[in-house]
Amino acid sequence: MGALFYTSRLSVVGLVSHSVAILCTIFRLAYRGWIHHLWWEDAWAAIALIADVVCLVCIWLDRKKSFWILTVAFTSVLWAARMSIIFSIIRVTNHSNFKVHRQITYLIAVSFACMWAALLAHRLTLCAYHSCRMGKSVAFSLLITDTIADFVLVATPLKFWRNTGLSRNTKILVLSSFSASLLITAVTIPHSIILIKVRTPDTVTIIFAHVKSALSLVVCNLLVIVTFVYRVCWKETFDLDQPVTSRGVLTSVVFIQMPCTNTGTLLGLEDGETVAEVMNAKTQDESVVYVEAGTGTQAEH
């Protein structure tokens, strides 16, 4: 009777969580295709979707036969979803004027791929030689890698986008979407504790694994869903494909040489904005203005 209860609970929890994750991902891919913005982040989301469907199907398969499949599927959903999130950040930093930002995000993506491969190899080795008894080694490796990865996914956009031209409400929505990665860590902590106490995966640990994989897929879709809701509810759009240092569309780059100093300040001119307007708003003591488009040099009065 107890086994039947846990089996039915696994079926219900798994079906609900994975169904929500799968529907969110299908909506995300359809919406991104409709607005013609499909990119590598969506390809990673599609890979995570396939792995999540496999997790859902394995609920009704024989547990002993499905351990190998679930070992690969659980890990793939989680890390493919994280790759989708980091590629969302890469897409934005590709428009950044700071080369170091692009280098950091690419380095993070490579480190995620390495952790993905290492965890997968570790778990497959345990299945091959120890009948998929996960134990403390897997628990600690999951806790360490998940904590590091989720912290990076939260800290990176906070660092890069704190001075962007996005409005306060928009910035809160975007950063909150990335901060949702911490929810995965919140599930990882009790999951790891259970794995430490129970060497052989039982129904409870499997339920945590299903919820964690489904949650990671939902989190990687949040930014797209938030963008859609913002468009529908506030009748406004914000496009993260635009340069992150801009409040509008930059048409010129202006360098201002300040008096009595060798340092300068870069300004961006928005469409329809004149150099004089920017200069008057910035300072009354400018001496030399160079406009990148070759419009000339204005000397001090």
Secondary structure, 3 states (H helix, E strand, C coil): CHHHHHHHHHHHHHHHHHHHHHHHHHHHHHHHHHCCCCCHHHHHHHHHHHHHHHHHHHCCCCHHHHHHHHHHHHHHHHHHHHHHHHHHHHHHHCCCCCHHHHHHHHHHHHHHHHHHHHHHHHHHHHHHHHCCCCHHHHHHHHHHHHHHHHHHHHHHHHHHCCCCCCCHHHHHHHHHHHHCCHHHHHHHHHHHHHHHHCCCCCHHHHHHHHHHHHHHHHHHHHHHHHHHHHHHHHCCCCCCCCCCCCCCCEEEEEEEECCCCCCEEEEEEECCCCHHHHHHHHCCCCCEEEECCCCEEECCC
